[in-house]
Amino acid sequence: MVEQKTVMPVTPEILMTYIQDPGKLNIPSTKNIDYLLKKYPFFQTARLLQVKNLQNIHGTVDKQSLNLTAAYVADRKVLYYL
């Protein structure tokens, strides 16, 4: 039987770490951010962190993810600064 890893809820401390230092976003943090977005789909900061995470991991962001984030973010100027 294969064990499934459960995603631990993101604490405010972890979230603040990601916001203050987006360089710490990596492959394991993807699960944390995805968990946040499933629980709170309109959480703008989590959407921005998801795009930044994709950029950190792959070096680029696919157009679909960027368009989806742009639809949820009130001020699209912040996307430029990611």
Secondary structure in CASP SS format (residue, H / E / C, confidence):
PFRMAT SS
TARGET T0000
AUTHOR 0000-0000-0000
METHOD secondary structure of the structure
MODEL  1
M C 1.00
V C 1.00
E C 1.00
Q C 1.00
K C 1.00
T C 1.00
V C 1.00
M C 1.00
P C 1.00
V C 1.00
T C 1.00
P H 1.00
E H 1.00
I H 1.00
L H 1.00
M H 1.00
T H 1.00
Y H 1.00
I H 1.00
Q H 1.00
D C 1.00
P H 1.00
G H 1.00
K H 1.00
L C 1.00
N C 1.00
I H 1.00
P H 1.00
S H 1.00
T H 1.00
K H 1.00
N H 1.00
I H 1.00
D H 1.00
Y H 1.00
L H 1.00
L H 1.00
K H 1.00
K H 1.00
Y C 1.00
P C 1.00
F C 1.00
F C 1.00
Q H 1.00
T H 1.00
A H 1.00
R H 1.00
L H 1.00
L H 1.00
Q H 1.00
V H 1.00
K H 1.00
N H 1.00
L H 1.00
Q H 1.00
N H 1.00
I H 1.00
H H 1.00
G C 1.00
T C 1.00
V C 1.00
D C 1.00
K H 1.00
Q H 1.00
S H 1.00
L H 1.00
N H 1.00
L H 1.00
T H 1.00
A H 1.00
A H 1.00
Y H 1.00
V C 1.00
A C 1.00
D C 1.00
R C 1.00
K H 1.00
V H 1.00
L H 1.00
Y H 1.00
Y C 1.00
L C 1.00
END
